[in-house]
Amino acid sequence: MNNRELKAEELFKSGKNCSQAVFLAFADKYGLSGDVAAKISCGLGGGVGRMREVCGAVSGASLVFGLEYGDDKAVVYGYVQDFCRRFKDECGSIICRELLEGTGATQGGAPEERTQAYYAKRPCVEMVKLAVRILTEMGL
Protein backbone atom coordinates (compact mmCIF):
# COMPACT_ATOMS: atom_id res chain seq x y z
CA MET A 1 0.00 0.00 0.00
CA ASN A 2 1.44 3.39 -0.97
CA ASN A 3 1.47 6.55 1.16
CA ARG A 4 -1.50 8.13 -0.62
CA GLU A 5 -3.56 4.96 -0.07
CA LEU A 6 -2.71 5.07 3.63
CA LYS A 7 -3.61 8.76 3.77
CA ALA A 8 -6.94 8.13 2.02
CA GLU A 9 -7.75 5.27 4.39
CA GLU A 10 -6.96 7.45 7.42
CA LEU A 11 -9.05 10.30 6.02
CA PHE A 12 -12.03 8.02 5.44
CA LYS A 13 -11.73 6.46 8.88
CA SER A 14 -11.51 9.91 10.44
CA GLY A 15 -14.95 10.79 9.03
CA LYS A 16 -14.33 12.17 5.54
CA ASN A 17 -16.59 10.79 2.85
CA CYS A 18 -15.34 8.61 0.00
CA SER A 19 -14.87 11.45 -2.48
CA GLN A 20 -13.12 13.64 0.08
CA ALA A 21 -10.76 10.85 1.12
CA VAL A 22 -9.59 10.26 -2.47
CA PHE A 23 -9.39 13.93 -3.44
CA LEU A 24 -7.66 14.99 -0.21
CA ALA A 25 -5.06 12.26 -0.66
CA PHE A 26 -3.83 14.21 -3.72
CA ALA A 27 -4.60 17.81 -2.65
CA ASP A 28 -1.04 18.54 -1.54
CA LYS A 29 0.27 17.68 -5.02
CA TYR A 30 -1.79 20.56 -6.44
CA GLY A 31 -1.22 23.07 -3.66
CA LEU A 32 -4.77 22.82 -2.33
CA SER A 33 -5.38 23.19 1.38
CA GLY A 34 -7.17 20.35 3.08
CA ASP A 35 -10.09 22.62 3.94
CA VAL A 36 -10.60 23.74 0.35
CA ALA A 37 -10.21 20.22 -1.06
CA ALA A 38 -12.70 18.87 1.50
CA LYS A 39 -15.25 21.53 0.55
CA ILE A 40 -14.81 20.97 -3.21
CA SER A 41 -15.37 17.21 -2.91
CA CYS A 42 -17.92 17.14 -0.07
CA GLY A 43 -21.09 16.93 -2.16
CA LEU A 44 -19.86 13.96 -4.17
CA GLY A 45 -19.79 11.49 -1.28
CA GLY A 46 -22.30 8.67 -0.96
CA GLY A 47 -22.73 8.45 -4.71
CA VAL A 48 -23.31 12.22 -5.11
CA GLY A 49 -25.16 13.67 -2.16
CA ARG A 50 -25.87 10.22 -0.73
CA MET A 51 -28.12 9.43 -3.70
CA ARG A 52 -26.10 6.24 -4.37
CA GLU A 53 -25.27 7.11 -7.97
CA VAL A 54 -21.61 7.25 -9.15
CA CYS A 55 -19.32 6.07 -6.35
CA GLY A 56 -17.73 8.98 -4.50
CA ALA A 57 -14.29 7.40 -4.78
CA VAL A 58 -14.71 7.49 -8.58
CA SER A 59 -15.92 11.10 -8.42
CA GLY A 60 -12.97 12.09 -6.25
CA ALA A 61 -10.60 10.47 -8.72
CA SER A 62 -12.30 12.36 -11.56
CA LEU A 63 -11.58 15.61 -9.74
CA VAL A 64 -7.92 14.65 -9.52
CA PHE A 65 -7.79 14.09 -13.28
CA GLY A 66 -9.31 17.53 -13.73
CA LEU A 67 -6.55 19.09 -11.66
CA GLU A 68 -3.85 17.22 -13.55
CA TYR A 69 -5.14 17.50 -17.12
CA GLY A 70 -8.02 20.01 -16.95
CA ASP A 71 -6.76 22.22 -19.75
CA ASP A 72 -8.07 19.63 -22.22
CA LYS A 73 -11.49 18.02 -21.72
CA ALA A 74 -10.80 15.26 -24.21
CA VAL A 75 -7.69 14.22 -22.29
CA VAL A 76 -9.52 14.31 -18.95
CA TYR A 77 -12.41 12.28 -20.34
CA GLY A 78 -10.02 9.65 -21.70
CA TYR A 79 -8.31 9.26 -18.34
CA VAL A 80 -11.62 9.15 -16.46
CA GLN A 81 -12.95 6.50 -18.83
CA ASP A 82 -9.81 4.39 -18.43
CA PHE A 83 -9.96 4.79 -14.66
CA CYS A 84 -13.64 3.77 -14.60
CA ARG A 85 -12.91 0.70 -16.71
CA ARG A 86 -10.18 -0.38 -14.30
CA PHE A 87 -12.34 0.31 -11.24
CA LYS A 88 -15.28 -1.56 -12.74
CA ASP A 89 -13.04 -4.50 -13.71
CA GLU A 90 -12.06 -4.85 -10.04
CA CYS A 91 -15.43 -4.09 -8.41
CA GLY A 92 -18.06 -4.93 -11.01
CA SER A 93 -19.55 -1.43 -11.01
CA ILE A 94 -18.90 2.27 -10.48
CA ILE A 95 -22.41 2.79 -9.06
CA CYS A 96 -22.57 3.26 -5.30
CA ARG A 97 -25.87 1.44 -4.72
CA GLU A 98 -24.59 -1.58 -6.67
CA LEU A 99 -21.30 -1.59 -4.76
CA LEU A 100 -23.21 -1.40 -1.46
CA GLU A 101 -25.89 -3.93 -2.38
CA GLY A 102 -26.70 -6.16 0.59
CA THR A 103 -25.04 -3.88 3.15
CA GLY A 104 -28.21 -2.16 4.33
CA ALA A 105 -26.99 1.21 3.04
CA THR A 106 -29.82 3.67 2.56
CA GLN A 107 -30.32 6.44 0.06
CA GLY A 108 -30.66 10.10 1.05
CA GLY A 109 -30.83 11.55 4.51
CA ALA A 110 -28.00 12.19 6.90
CA PRO A 111 -24.76 10.19 6.82
CA GLU A 112 -24.65 7.15 9.06
CA GLU A 113 -22.62 7.17 12.24
CA ARG A 114 -19.15 5.72 11.74
CA THR A 115 -18.95 2.72 14.04
CA GLN A 116 -17.11 -0.59 13.96
CA ALA A 117 -20.31 -2.15 12.57
CA TYR A 118 -20.41 0.48 9.81
CA TYR A 119 -16.84 -0.32 8.72
CA ALA A 120 -17.42 -4.07 9.01
CA LYS A 121 -20.39 -4.09 6.61
CA ARG A 122 -19.19 -1.49 4.10
CA PRO A 123 -16.57 -1.93 1.38
CA CYS A 124 -16.13 1.86 1.12
CA VAL A 125 -12.65 2.06 2.61
CA GLU A 126 -11.48 -0.59 0.13
CA MET A 127 -13.05 1.40 -2.75
CA VAL A 128 -11.21 4.52 -1.56
CA LYS A 129 -7.89 2.68 -1.43
CA LEU A 130 -8.53 1.10 -4.83
CA ALA A 131 -9.27 4.48 -6.40
CA VAL A 132 -6.01 5.90 -5.05
CA ARG A 133 -4.07 2.83 -6.17
CA ILE A 134 -5.46 3.10 -9.71
CA LEU A 135 -4.66 6.83 -9.82
CA THR A 136 -1.12 6.04 -8.73
CA GLU A 137 -0.79 3.26 -11.31
CA MET A 138 -1.93 5.78 -13.93
CA GLY A 139 0.96 8.05 -13.02
CA LEU A 140 -0.58 10.48 -10.58
PyMOL commands that set and color helices and strands:
alter all, ss='L'
color gray80, all
select helices_A, chain A and resi 3-13+18-30+34-44+56-69+73-91+96-99+116-121+124-137
alter helices_A, ss='H'
color red, helices_A
deselect
rebuild
show_as cartoon
